[in-house]
Amino acid sequence: MTTFITMVYIVFVNPAMLAEAGMDQGAAFVATCIAAAIGCFIMGLWANYPLALAPGMGLNAFFTYGVVLGMGYTWQAALGAVFMSGCIFLLLSLFKVREWIINAIPLVLKRAIATGIGAFLALIALKNAGIIVASPATLVQLGDITSAGPLLAIFSFFIIAALLYRNFKSGVLISILLVTCIALALGLVEYHGIVATPPSILPTFMQLDFGAALELSMLSVIFAFLFVDLFDTSGTLVAVTQKAGLADEKGNMPRLGRALSADSTATIAGAMLGTSTTTSYIESVAGVSVGGRTGLTAVVVGICFLLMMFFAPLAQMVPAYATAGAILYVAVLMLQNLKFVNWDDMTDAIPVTVVLLMTPLTFSIAHGIALGFISYTVVKVLCGKQDEVTISVWILTALFIIKFAFLS
């Protein structure tokens, strides 16, 4: 339930964003819920990981603002590109290419990815709460922390810390519900009722344009969907399993192939239903932090997404600042991975610092991972430790350099 409440915002944000691309918002809402449920069920029942999935933030922005509004493609063509990227993704999973990529990540970079995502989550939480706001002069600045939203987010964060310190396992969930009730009492959110009939999915169901998706000019779009999803999911999977203690002493994960197949299958299904790329959610760490260790967590999240189709008015009352405290607390937990870094070895400390800083500052897990790989390889070679750079790391570093040079 904690995982679900920290990521349920997607059922409102995603349809609204896809509607800007010309899609029916009600149909996109239902497609979002069903695609998330499919991904969660596969992850929970087949891979047995406490990792929840839903249409990804960032990927939906690229779908709407990049492909449709930016490049001028129809949303049907964009759905076709998402479908194709999902199929390629699934093939890479079945032939263990993705598994090889993740297992090829050195342990120090896996820890760096976890901390980078922690910093990224902190930025998202502070942004959602209005504690940090944009500034034309300094890029970011302190928001009005005396207003209701930031104050309630800060209150939520401290309540979580106090409850979990006293071993209240549901402290995160209690905090979110408490802040929502306070916001409702203060008139900051509106009561929209409890149950509503789900909208029709027909306006987006099976509306993919495969002809346009197979055009040569769409190859870069398909690759972009594929590339971002690959490394966002990989980074999320590494971070969640590290936090849950599901990886072995070398950082490798059991049933990895099954876990990697879940999001690609959900992406294919989601494109057919009418939504952008479905991916693993870093908010899953919130559930892990309060005890989630098995696929039961993902299955329950999937059931909740299906129920959301009927209880949308009730869930709509949860404001962003109510979950900001929870996300910020998870960021604190993720940053604890820094204690495992050998700071006396600059060839380890430098790539960790690069990932830690560049993940939030580029607002991209994928970019943070890419820059981390490049810095890891360069520093190791320049310091005479090239024997620590494996063939797989060399290949991935080269691919990242090519990506930045020609595909950015």
C-alpha positions as CSV (number, residue, x, y, z in Angstrom):
1,M,0.0,0.0,0.0
2,T,2.9,2.3,0.7
3,T,4.4,1.7,-2.7
4,F,1.1,2.3,-4.4
5,I,0.3,5.5,-2.6
6,T,3.7,6.9,-3.4
7,M,3.3,6.3,-7.2
8,V,-0.5,6.6,-7.6
9,Y,0.0,10.1,-8.9
10,I,0.9,8.6,-12.3
11,V,-2.8,7.7,-13.0
12,F,-3.5,11.4,-13.1
13,V,-0.3,12.9,-14.5
14,N,0.1,10.4,-17.4
15,P,-3.4,10.8,-18.9
16,A,-3.2,14.6,-18.7
17,M,0.2,14.6,-20.4
18,L,-1.0,12.1,-23.2
19,A,-4.1,14.3,-23.7
20,E,-1.8,17.1,-24.8
21,A,-0.7,14.7,-27.6
22,G,-4.3,14.5,-28.7
23,M,-5.3,11.3,-27.0
24,D,-8.6,10.8,-25.1
25,Q,-7.8,11.5,-21.5
26,G,-10.4,9.1,-20.1
27,A,-9.1,6.2,-22.3
28,A,-5.5,7.0,-21.4
29,F,-6.5,6.9,-17.7
30,V,-7.9,3.4,-18.0
31,A,-4.9,2.3,-20.2
32,T,-2.5,3.6,-17.5
33,C,-4.2,1.6,-14.8
34,I,-4.4,-1.7,-16.8
35,A,-0.8,-1.4,-18.1
36,A,0.5,-0.8,-14.6
37,A,-1.5,-3.8,-13.3
38,I,-0.1,-6.1,-16.0
39,G,3.4,-5.1,-15.3
40,C,3.0,-5.5,-11.5
41,F,1.4,-9.0,-11.8
42,I,4.2,-10.3,-14.1
43,M,6.8,-8.9,-11.8
44,G,5.2,-10.2,-8.6
45,L,3.9,-13.6,-9.8
46,W,6.7,-14.6,-12.2
47,A,9.8,-12.8,-11.0
48,N,8.8,-12.5,-7.3
49,Y,10.3,-9.1,-6.8
50,P,8.7,-6.2,-4.7
51,L,9.0,-3.9,-7.7
52,A,6.0,-2.0,-9.1
53,L,5.6,-0.8,-12.7
54,A,3.6,1.9,-14.4
55,P,3.9,4.2,-17.4
56,G,7.1,6.1,-16.8
57,M,7.6,9.8,-16.1
58,G,10.1,11.3,-18.6
59,L,9.2,8.7,-21.2
60,N,5.6,10.1,-21.3
61,A,7.1,13.6,-21.7
62,F,9.3,12.4,-24.6
63,F,6.2,10.7,-26.1
64,T,4.2,13.9,-26.0
65,Y,6.6,16.8,-26.3
66,G,9.3,15.1,-28.2
67,V,7.7,12.7,-30.7
68,V,4.2,14.1,-31.2
69,L,4.5,17.9,-30.6
70,G,8.2,18.2,-31.3
71,M,8.7,15.9,-34.4
72,G,5.1,16.1,-35.7
73,Y,4.2,12.4,-35.6
74,T,0.7,11.3,-34.7
75,W,0.1,9.8,-31.3
76,Q,-0.8,6.6,-33.1
77,A,2.6,6.5,-34.7
78,A,4.2,7.2,-31.3
79,L,2.3,4.2,-29.8
80,G,3.6,2.1,-32.7
81,A,7.2,3.2,-31.8
82,V,6.6,2.3,-28.1
83,F,5.3,-1.1,-29.2
84,M,8.3,-1.8,-31.4
85,S,10.7,-0.7,-28.6
86,G,8.9,-3.1,-26.2
87,C,9.3,-6.0,-28.7
88,I,13.0,-5.3,-29.1
89,F,13.3,-4.9,-25.3
90,L,11.6,-8.3,-24.8
91,L,14.0,-10.0,-27.3
92,L,17.0,-8.5,-25.4
93,S,15.6,-9.9,-22.2
94,L,14.9,-13.4,-23.6
95,F,18.4,-13.7,-25.0
96,K,19.9,-12.4,-21.7
97,V,21.5,-9.3,-23.2
98,R,19.9,-7.1,-20.6
99,E,20.9,-9.5,-17.9
100,W,24.5,-9.4,-19.1
101,I,24.4,-5.6,-19.1
102,I,23.2,-5.4,-15.5
103,N,25.6,-8.1,-14.2
104,A,28.4,-6.2,-16.1
105,I,28.0,-3.2,-13.8
106,P,30.8,-3.1,-11.3
107,L,29.7,-3.2,-7.6
108,V,31.0,0.3,-7.0
109,L,28.8,1.6,-9.9
110,K,25.8,-0.3,-8.6
111,R,26.2,1.5,-5.3
112,A,26.8,4.8,-7.1
113,I,23.5,4.2,-9.0
114,A,21.6,3.7,-5.8
115,T,23.0,6.9,-4.3
116,G,22.4,8.8,-7.5
117,I,18.8,7.7,-7.5
118,G,18.5,8.8,-3.9
119,A,19.7,12.3,-4.8
120,F,17.3,12.3,-7.8
121,L,14.4,11.3,-5.5
122,A,15.3,14.1,-3.1
123,L,15.1,16.6,-5.9
124,I,11.8,15.3,-7.0
125,A,10.4,15.4,-3.5
126,L,11.6,18.9,-2.9
127,K,10.2,20.0,-6.2
128,N,6.8,18.4,-5.7
129,A,6.5,19.9,-2.3
130,G,7.4,23.4,-3.6
131,I,10.4,23.6,-1.2
132,I,12.7,24.0,-4.2
133,V,11.5,26.1,-7.2
134,A,12.9,27.2,-10.5
135,S,15.0,30.4,-10.7
136,P,16.1,32.1,-13.9
137,A,19.2,33.5,-12.1
138,T,20.4,30.6,-10.0
139,L,18.6,27.6,-11.7
140,V,16.9,26.6,-8.4
141,Q,16.1,28.5,-5.2
142,L,14.2,28.1,-2.0
143,G,10.4,28.3,-2.4
144,D,7.9,29.8,0.0
145,I,8.3,27.3,2.8
146,T,5.7,29.2,4.9
147,S,2.9,28.2,2.6
148,A,0.7,25.2,3.3
149,G,2.2,22.7,0.8
150,P,5.8,22.9,1.8
151,L,4.9,23.0,5.5
152,L,2.8,19.9,5.2
153,A,5.5,18.1,3.3
154,I,8.1,19.0,5.9
155,F,5.6,17.8,8.6
156,S,5.1,14.6,6.8
157,F,8.9,14.0,6.6
158,F,9.4,14.5,10.3
159,I,6.4,12.3,11.2
160,I,7.8,9.5,9.1
161,A,11.2,9.8,10.8
162,A,9.6,9.7,14.3
163,L,7.2,6.8,13.5
164,L,9.8,4.6,11.8
165,Y,12.4,5.3,14.6
166,R,9.8,3.8,17.0
167,N,9.3,0.8,14.7
168,F,5.9,1.7,13.3
169,K,6.3,-0.2,10.0
170,S,3.3,1.7,8.4
171,G,4.8,5.1,9.3
172,V,5.1,6.1,5.7
173,L,1.5,5.2,4.9
174,I,0.2,6.8,8.1
175,S,2.0,10.1,7.2
176,I,0.6,10.2,3.7
177,L,-3.0,9.6,4.9
178,L,-2.6,12.1,7.8
179,V,-1.3,14.9,5.6
180,T,-4.1,14.2,3.1
181,C,-6.7,14.4,5.9
182,I,-5.2,17.7,7.2
183,A,-5.3,19.1,3.7
184,L,-8.9,18.1,3.3
185,A,-9.8,19.7,6.6
186,L,-8.1,22.9,5.6
187,G,-9.9,23.0,2.3
188,L,-6.6,22.6,0.3
189,V,-8.0,19.6,-1.6
190,E,-11.6,19.0,-2.8
191,Y,-13.7,16.0,-2.0
192,H,-14.7,14.4,-5.3
193,G,-16.7,11.5,-4.1
194,I,-15.5,7.8,-3.8
195,V,-16.7,5.7,-6.7
196,A,-17.1,6.5,-10.4
197,T,-17.7,4.3,-13.5
198,P,-14.4,3.8,-15.5
199,P,-14.2,5.7,-18.8
200,S,-14.2,3.8,-22.1
201,I,-10.8,2.6,-23.4
202,L,-12.0,2.3,-27.0
203,P,-10.6,5.7,-28.2
204,T,-7.0,4.4,-27.7
205,F,-7.3,0.6,-27.8
206,M,-5.4,-1.0,-30.6
207,Q,-4.9,2.4,-32.3
208,L,-1.2,1.8,-33.2
209,D,0.1,3.0,-36.5
210,F,2.7,0.3,-37.4
211,G,3.2,1.7,-40.9
212,A,4.5,5.0,-39.6
213,A,6.4,3.3,-36.8
214,L,8.4,1.3,-39.3
215,E,9.6,4.3,-41.3
216,L,13.3,4.8,-41.4
217,S,13.0,8.2,-39.7
218,M,11.4,6.5,-36.7
219,L,14.4,4.4,-35.9
220,S,15.9,7.1,-33.7
221,V,12.6,7.4,-31.8
222,I,12.4,3.7,-31.2
223,F,16.0,3.6,-30.0
224,A,15.4,6.5,-27.7
225,F,12.4,4.8,-26.1
226,L,14.5,1.6,-25.8
227,F,17.7,3.2,-24.5
228,V,16.0,5.3,-21.8
229,D,13.8,2.5,-20.6
230,L,16.7,0.0,-20.5
231,F,18.9,2.1,-18.2
232,D,16.1,3.7,-16.1
233,T,14.8,0.2,-15.4
234,S,18.2,-1.3,-14.8
235,G,19.1,1.5,-12.4
236,T,15.8,1.1,-10.6
237,L,16.2,-2.7,-10.3
238,V,19.7,-2.4,-8.9
239,A,18.6,0.2,-6.4
240,V,15.5,-1.7,-5.2
241,T,17.3,-5.1,-4.9
242,Q,20.2,-3.5,-3.1
243,K,17.8,-1.9,-0.6
244,A,15.8,-5.1,-0.2
245,G,18.9,-7.2,0.3
246,L,17.9,-9.5,-2.6
247,A,21.3,-9.3,-4.3
248,D,24.2,-11.6,-3.5
249,E,27.6,-10.5,-2.1
250,K,28.7,-9.6,-5.7
251,G,25.6,-7.5,-6.3
252,N,24.0,-10.0,-8.7
253,M,20.3,-10.7,-8.6
254,P,18.4,-14.0,-8.8
255,R,15.6,-14.4,-11.4
256,L,16.9,-11.3,-13.2
257,G,15.8,-12.5,-16.6
258,R,12.2,-12.8,-15.4
259,A,12.3,-9.4,-13.7
260,L,13.7,-7.8,-16.9
261,S,10.9,-9.4,-19.0
262,A,8.1,-7.8,-16.9
263,D,8.5,-4.2,-18.0
264,S,9.0,-5.1,-21.7
265,T,5.9,-7.2,-21.7
266,A,4.0,-4.5,-19.9
267,T,5.3,-1.9,-22.5
268,I,3.9,-4.0,-25.4
269,A,0.5,-4.4,-23.6
270,G,0.4,-0.7,-22.7
271,A,1.0,0.4,-26.3
272,M,-1.8,-1.8,-27.4
273,L,-4.1,-0.3,-24.7
274,G,-3.0,3.3,-25.4
275,T,-0.3,4.5,-23.1
276,S,3.4,5.3,-23.3
277,T,6.3,3.1,-22.1
278,T,5.7,1.1,-18.9
279,T,8.7,0.9,-16.7
280,S,9.8,0.0,-13.1
281,Y,9.3,2.6,-10.5
282,I,11.9,3.8,-8.0
283,E,9.0,4.5,-5.6
284,S,9.1,0.8,-5.0
285,V,11.9,1.5,-2.5
286,A,9.2,3.1,-0.2
287,G,7.5,-0.2,0.1
288,V,10.8,-2.1,0.6
289,S,11.7,0.3,3.3
290,V,8.7,-0.7,5.4
291,G,9.0,-4.5,4.8
292,G,8.2,-5.4,1.2
293,R,10.5,-8.3,0.2
294,T,8.5,-10.5,-2.2
295,G,6.3,-10.4,-5.2
296,L,3.3,-10.0,-3.0
297,T,4.0,-6.3,-2.8
298,A,3.9,-5.9,-6.6
299,V,0.7,-8.0,-6.9
300,V,-1.1,-5.9,-4.3
301,V,0.0,-2.7,-6.2
302,G,-1.4,-4.3,-9.4
303,I,-4.7,-5.0,-7.7
304,C,-4.8,-1.4,-6.4
305,F,-4.2,0.0,-9.9
306,L,-7.2,-2.1,-11.2
307,L,-9.3,-0.8,-8.3
308,M,-8.2,2.8,-9.2
309,M,-10.3,2.6,-12.3
310,F,-13.4,2.7,-10.0
311,F,-12.0,4.8,-7.1
312,A,-10.4,7.6,-9.1
313,P,-12.2,10.4,-7.3
314,L,-11.0,9.3,-3.9
315,A,-7.4,8.8,-4.9
316,Q,-7.4,12.2,-6.6
317,M,-7.5,13.9,-3.2
318,V,-3.9,12.8,-2.4
319,P,-1.8,15.9,-3.1
320,A,1.8,15.8,-4.3
321,Y,3.1,17.3,-1.0
322,A,1.5,14.4,0.9
323,T,3.9,11.9,-0.8
324,A,6.9,14.3,-0.9
325,G,7.8,13.5,2.7
326,A,7.8,9.8,1.9
327,I,9.9,10.2,-1.2
328,L,12.4,12.4,0.7
329,Y,12.7,9.8,3.5
330,V,13.4,7.1,0.9
331,A,16.1,9.3,-0.5
332,V,17.8,9.4,2.9
333,L,17.8,5.6,3.0
334,M,19.2,5.3,-0.5
335,L,22.0,7.7,0.3
336,Q,23.2,5.4,3.0
337,N,25.0,3.4,0.3
338,L,27.7,6.1,0.4
339,K,29.1,4.5,3.5
340,F,30.2,1.4,1.5
341,V,32.3,3.5,-1.0
342,N,36.1,3.4,-0.6
343,W,36.6,7.2,-0.5
344,D,40.4,6.7,-0.2
345,D,40.5,5.2,-3.7
346,M,39.9,8.1,-6.1
347,T,39.2,5.6,-9.0
348,D,36.1,4.6,-7.0
349,A,35.2,7.9,-5.4
350,I,35.2,9.9,-8.7
351,P,32.7,7.8,-10.7
352,V,30.4,7.6,-7.6
353,T,30.5,11.4,-7.2
354,V,29.7,11.8,-10.9
355,V,26.7,9.6,-10.7
356,L,25.6,11.2,-7.4
357,L,25.6,14.7,-8.9
358,M,24.7,14.1,-12.5
359,T,21.6,11.9,-12.0
360,P,19.6,14.7,-10.3
361,L,21.2,17.6,-12.1
362,T,20.4,16.1,-15.6
363,F,17.1,14.9,-14.2
364,S,17.8,11.5,-15.8
365,I,18.8,8.1,-14.2
366,A,19.9,7.0,-17.7
367,H,22.3,10.0,-18.1
368,G,23.6,9.6,-14.6
369,I,24.5,5.9,-15.3
370,A,26.0,6.8,-18.7
371,L,28.3,9.5,-17.3
372,G,29.2,7.2,-14.4
373,F,30.4,4.4,-16.8
374,I,32.4,6.9,-18.9
375,S,34.1,8.4,-15.8
376,Y,34.8,5.0,-14.3
377,T,36.5,3.7,-17.5
378,V,38.5,6.9,-18.1
379,V,39.7,7.3,-14.5
380,K,40.7,3.6,-14.2
381,V,42.7,3.7,-17.4
382,L,44.4,7.0,-16.6
383,C,45.3,5.7,-13.2
384,G,46.8,2.5,-14.5
385,K,44.0,0.3,-13.3
386,Q,42.7,-0.7,-16.8
387,D,42.8,-4.4,-15.7
388,E,39.7,-3.6,-13.5
389,V,37.8,-2.5,-16.6
390,T,36.1,-5.6,-18.0
391,I,35.2,-6.2,-21.7
392,S,31.5,-5.6,-21.0
393,V,32.3,-2.2,-19.3
394,W,34.4,-1.2,-22.3
395,I,31.6,-2.0,-24.7
396,L,29.0,-0.2,-22.6
397,T,31.3,2.8,-22.3
398,A,31.8,3.0,-26.0
399,L,28.0,2.8,-26.6
400,F,27.4,5.6,-24.1
401,I,30.0,7.8,-25.9
402,I,28.4,7.1,-29.2
403,K,25.0,7.9,-27.8
404,F,26.1,11.3,-26.5
405,A,28.1,12.1,-29.7
406,F,25.5,11.2,-32.3
407,L,22.1,10.6,-30.6
408,S,21.7,13.2,-27.9
